[in-house]
Amino acid sequence: MRVGLFTNNYLPFRGGVTTAVETLRRGLEAMGHSVWVFAPAWSGPHVDPAYVFRYPSAPAPTYPGFAIPLPFSRRLSRAARELELDVFHAQHPFLLGVTARRLARAEGRPLVFGLTAGGVKAPIATVPTGVPLDLFCPGDRLEARRALGLPPDVPLCLYVGRLDREKSVERVIDAFGSIAGAVSGARLLLVGQGSHEAALQRVAAACPARSAVDFMGSVVREDLPPYYRAADLFLFSSETETQGLVLAEAHACALPAVAVRASGVDEVVRDGATGLLTKSDAQELADAAIGLLLDGARRLGMGRAARELAERDFSAMRQVEVMAGLYRGLLSAPS
């Protein structure tokens, strides 16, 4: 099949949407399909592979590093037609999603939306992005800590993700203040970057455990597994997730999570089995984390269950195969 992926976020910008697009692209290509990505232009230095087409874009005024695509280009419309795409797959229903819909209608080809809003009348299938289980897998905890220059014996909490306001990372930092007061030697690693980073650093500086909070900066996805393997517990407080990919990555590495119960989160973390879900309260998050940090046997059992869950429900290749099957079904359906 020949597939066009239309997305409002793409490399070198990093985030869940970018990860979802790349996971699908790589998986489809591994199956022998041809895939092209249509995305916003990137202002910084980078070299695009031949399968990437860039729409003109403008910087988002309130979101550093984010580009807003201008979804009209005769040149790119002509390029899409010349590719003779079988399927148009839009990751969003707006901006380049509108472009994909217009082109799909003009070519009489199927259109798939990756993320949908309410009121959708077309058939809907739930296909999680999944994670590459050969990359995100359990490993030696002490070896991971040595590779990262971390102490071998301290209780280690981890957050991975964008440091943006909607991720509510300040709640993780507030919770960690209580965790560090109850669990001797505990440390918190924050892996990621974002528009709210400076504000979060100020929150951390005011935290009673400020010397135990480390901002690690941005880490490319391929280098994330040692962080998951080195950690004892994953902390997460976002209430705006669509999939919770970092939770699936953590689980694939046998790392249990304590997270705020929310849509997208409870689709990954099984409360009481692979982690604990709490209300959106820093103290509740802290209490749950403290309980698991002080109960190594329960925590390790949750880690094993987390890996089993990832193998069953979050294999990237399995989900890509499901998506390819949906494409084939659309192509074989009566017009």
Sequence and secondary structure as in RCSB ss.txt:
>XXXX:A:sequence
MRVGLFTNNYLPFRGGVTTAVETLRRGLEAMGHSVWVFAPAWSGPHVDPAYVFRYPSAPAPTYPGFAIPLPFSRR
LSRAARELELDVFHAQHPFLLGVTARRLARAEGRPLVFGLTAGGVKAPIATVPTGVPLDLFCPGDRLEARRALGL
PPDVPLCLYVGRLDREKSVERVIDAFGSIAGAVSGARLLLVGQGSHEAALQRVAAACPARSAVDFMGSVVREDLP
PYYRAADLFLFSSETETQGLVLAEAHACALPAVAVRASGVDEVVRDGATGLLTKSDAQELADAAIGLLLDGARRL
GMGRAARELAERDFSAMRQVEVMAGLYRGLLSAPS
>XXXX:A:secstr
 EEEEE S  TTS SHHHHHHHHHHHHHHHTT EEEEEEE   SS    TTEEEE EEE TTSTT EEE    HH
HHHHHHHTT SEEEESSSSTHHHHHHHHHHHHT  EEESS  TT  S        B TTTS    HHHHHHHHT 
 SSS EEEEES   GGG HHHHHHHHHHHHHHSTT EEEEE   TTHHHHHHHHHTSTTGGGEEEEE   GGG H
HHHHH SEEEE  S  SS HHHHHHHHTT  EEEE  TTTTTT  BTTTEEEE S HHHHHHHHHHHHT HHHHH
HHHHHHHHHHHHH BHHHHHHHHHHHHHHHHHS  
